[in-house]
């Protein structure tokens, strides 16, 4: 019971941080004529890193397979959405924009990969 509660809290905080970081990315890369600086990119990467660690810890602590399958499904949808939103034809597409945009593709893929490995490791053997 306690492990499940801690796991759900970690996954919830990770989700809120991920959504907040996504909204922050949309704000700093929108068409508002304000260019973002390196400190905003670092803040975004720190938010994504904390979200990734919360997801990984929450899915490893949670012993139920349904939690892991749900994390895999939600993050797969999030990855597909970000690949769709990854616009390389924009006039502002440069290395700094790519570093901000690609992190939202790599973060879910890392968490999905770790959850798949945990699923393979914990599956029952006959």
Long-range contacts (C-beta under 8 A, 24 or more apart in sequence): 3-61, 3-62, 3-63, 4-62, 4-63, 4-64, 6-58, 6-61, 7-58, 7-59, 7-61, 7-62, 7-67, 8-58, 8-62, 8-67, 9-58, 10-54, 10-55, 10-57, 10-58, 10-61, 11-54, 11-55, 11-58, 11-59, 11-62, 11-67, 11-71, 13-54, 14-50, 14-51, 14-52, 14-53, 14-54, 14-55, 14-58, 15-51, 17-47, 17-50, 17-51, 17-54, 18-48, 18-51, 18-55, 18-78, 18-107, 20-47, 21-47, 21-48, 21-51, 21-104, 22-104, 25-100, 25-101, 25-104, 28-100, 29-92, 29-97, 29-100, 29-101, 36-96, 36-100, 41-96, 41-99, 41-100, 44-100, 44-103, 45-103, 48-103, 48-104, 48-107, 51-107, 52-107, 52-110, 52-111, 55-111, 56-111, 56-114, 59-111, 59-114, 59-115, 59-118, 60-114, 60-118, 65-119, 65-122, 68-115, 68-118, 68-119, 69-119, 71-111, 71-112, 71-115, 72-112, 72-115, 72-116, 75-108, 75-111, 75-112, 76-108, 76-112, 78-104, 78-108, 79-105, 79-108, 79-109, 79-112, 82-108
